[in-house]
Amino acid sequence: LSRRGSSPPPPLSSPLLAKTDANRLDGMSDNDKRSLTYTSAGDGVMHFERLLLRFETMVGNCGRELRKFNEVTLTLGKEHESAKEHYSLLAACQKASEARMAKVKGRCRDLNDAYSHCLQDATGPEGTGVMSCLPMLQNFVACSEKALGNPPVGEVGTA
């Protein structure tokens, strides 16, 4: 599927984005994360999920840091030096993620709003289903990649 010439894009607070399984990112190399690309036209649901995962990967997911902090805190207590170190790592990850999200919001807000409205309409009583919003999600993810300086997967210079 081409990302050029598609309809408008997705919201930053999509319920579908919230359902993306953060655990799938753990242990993935950067090349594996970049390979989360569009699938065939007949595989729309998988395509939708991969786009959401790509977005989450670009913006930053601190799930690994959060889990490690929780594990150390529950095992050793929050005052333990290791817990304090893991808290610092989590805070740094969250700060970096917030900065990336601010860049996306600054550049792609209109596409995000269009995608949000599409999802609301598509899931309403007269809705056509979320798959009708796929072109908007594609545009939003492409805009996000540009905002963050990430070359789109499959273009020259990417794995």
N, C-alpha and C positions, 0 to 999 in steps of 0.2 A: 504494500500500500504506500502511496506517496503521501508525504506530509505537506507537500506544497499544494496550494490551491484548495485546501479543505475549508470547511466552514469554521466559525469561531470556536474557542476553547473552554477549559474547566475551572472549578472553584477550589480555593485553598482549604475549604472546610467541608469538602464533600463527604457524605456518609460512607461512600464507597472507598474513599481514600483512608478513612479511619479503620476500615475493615481489613486493609492490607496487612498481611502477616509479617510483622517486623522480624520474626525469628528466621525467615527465609534468607535474610541478608547475612546472618552470622556465618563466618567461615568462607564466604565468597570472595574470590580475588577481585581486584578492580576490573580486570578483563572480563570476568564472568558477569559482573554487574553491568558493564557496558554492553554485553551481549544480550541483555534483556531488550530485545527489539521487537518490531512488529512481526506478527505471524501471518499466515495466509488469510485471505479475505474470508474464507469459510470458517475461520476459528475466531469469531468475534469476541466471545467471552474471555478466552485466553489472552487475546490481544488487549482487551480492556484492562485485565489484571496486570499484564506486563507493563503497560503504560503507567499504571498507578504505582507499581513497584519501582519503575525507572524514576518517577518523580520523587518518591520517597528516598531513593538512593542518592539522587542529586542533592536534595535539600539536606539530607543527613539524618540518620537514624541513630539514636543513642541507646538503643535497646540493650546492646551488649554491655555498655558501661553501666547502665541502670541495673541489669541483672547481677553483674559482678559486685557492684556496690551493695546491693541488697544481700547477696550471699555472704560477703565479708562482714557486714553489719550484724546479720543474724547469727553468724558463727562466733565472731570475736567481740561484738559490741561496737556502738557508734563512736566511742572514745578511743578505740584502738588506732594506732598510727596507720595501719593498712587501710582501715575504713576511711580515714581522713584523706589518704592518697587517692583512693578510688572516688571519693566525693569530688576531689579536685578535677580528676579526669572527666567525670560526668558533667560537672559544671562547665568545663572547657568545651566539651562536645556540644552541650546545649547552647552555649553562647555562639559557637561557630554555626550551628544549625539555624539559630535565630537570625544571624547576619545574612545567611544565604536566602532564607525565606523573605527577609526584607528586600533583597535585591529582586526576587521574583515578584513580590507584590508591587514594587515600584515600577517594574517594566511590563508586567502581564496582568494587571488588575482587571482591565476590561475583558480579557479573554477568560479570566477566572470567573468574573461575574456572569458572563454569557453562559459558561458551562454550568454554573450553579443554577441559573434560571432554567436552563434546559433540563437539568435533573429534576427540578421541582415540577416542571410541566410534564416530563416524561413519566414520573411516578405518581402523578395525580390520577383521579378517577377516569379521566378521558385520555390518559397518557399513552404514549406509543412504546414505552419501555426505554430503559437507560441506553440500550445499544444505539438509539437514534442520536445520542450525544457523543458517540465515538469520534466523529470529525472534530468536535470542539475540544475533546480531551487531547487529540493528536496535536492540535494547534497550540494548546496550552503547554503541553510538555515540550514542544519545539521552542516556544518562546522562553520557557524556563531554562532550557539548555543554553540558549543564546545569552540570556541574562546572567547566567553563572559562568559563561565562557567554556561550557562543555561542548565539544564537537559532537554533532549528532552521530549516533551509531551507524556504521556502514559508510561513512564518508571518509575521504582520504585522511590518513593519519590516525585512524582509530583501529582498534583490534577487532 
